[in-house]
Amino acid sequence: MKLPGLLAALAAALLSAGGALAEDDAKVIRIGFPGVGADSRPYGHSTVIPYARAREILEKEFASDGIEVTWTFFRGAGPALNEATAAGQFDFFLLGDLPAIVGRANGLKHRFIFATGRNDPIYLAVPEGSDIETVEDVKGRKVALFKGTNLQNATDRILERHGLSERDVRFVNLDANSAVAALTSGNVDAVFGGQEYLALAEKGVVKIAYTTKDDDPTLGRNSSFLVTDAFAEANPGLTQRVVTTLIEAAALITKDENRDEAFDAWTLSGFPKSTFEANFDGVRLSQILNPLIDDYVVARYTEQVAAAKAYGLLRNDVDIEGWFDRTYLDVALKELRLEHFWSKRGANGETIEVGTNDASAAPTTSTGG
């Protein structure tokens, strides 16, 4: 980053920390990720965070400062990452909407600093030859679901839209890798999950009976990038550099001409490129990987809080009003001249402003991107 821009970013970050004169003396930046790749590989996919991991973007940014960047990937996903965060093991982390909300409700001190994923599709996968053809057909069946993750809340909403509830299904709590094994071995009748099942469908091992891509677009999953209050307050300048570096990377891979670069990097997770091509078929990466904290994002998280409470997933009330901290994102967008790069959406998905990155496409409310 150029010196004038860095100084401006640092000044803004200092203001966001209440004007305190922090030392920014951290020597390690610790990042957590809720999940693992195929065969427990320490890589992820489908957002800018695992892209940065694959290309060592943050490591290169801080190398000359002698600052180490460490990554921890959790097979236990969001619930396990929340436990580690409560133990003070991380500075930054990606989380899906439900575990992030649960963590905040349980008193974890962190800030939502930019969105990483919007309406990532959900798939209902069943064995090839299964008589399950619709969501309604899972009634009374044994179905794998990774509870405590953003998949649970979204799945509850899918069931509700199709006249069912969790009580109508015999859910088995399994992580993503275990669910794949259970489905292919016949130990469960179906599984709600992500794009990891597309590769199996391509091989004819399973079939996709349903996807949110063809249903109400608000039924997909959402994710965010968060920083602990402790790190942000002690290291406002480093926090700003992390955000600016990641937003620059997000701008790179959400350009249509760079889709292959994103897909190629994500293959380090162990999933083939064809998985990402299928998952994002007909969808611009800029629609899913839009980092803006706009009215659309706030509305989705507000809905998720209400839904999680209704489903009995929250023990405590949670107020998200002061959770969204746009300070670092706003500085990054200005520094990188990306203030109008991504489209802004209203609470119901309506286009408020078409970003220059999406200007060649007709405005749409179908993806909430």
Protein Blocks (a to p, Z undefined) as FASTA:
>chain_A
ZZklmmmmmmmmmmmnoopacfklafbdcdddedddehhiabdehiaklmmmmnommmmm
mmmnopacdddddfklmmlmmmmmmnopafbdcddfklmmmmmmnopacddfbdfbehia
cdddddehiabfbfklmgoiacdddehiaklmmmmmmmmmnopafklpccddddfklmmm
mmmnopafbdcddfklmmmmmnomaccfbdfklmcfklmccddddddfklmmmmmmlmmm
mmmmmmmmmmmmmpmklmmmmmmmmmmnopafklmmmmmgoiafklmmpcbdcfklmmmm
mmmmmmmmmnopafbdcdfklmpccklmmmmmmmnopmlmpccddfkopafbdcfklmmp
ccdfkloZZ
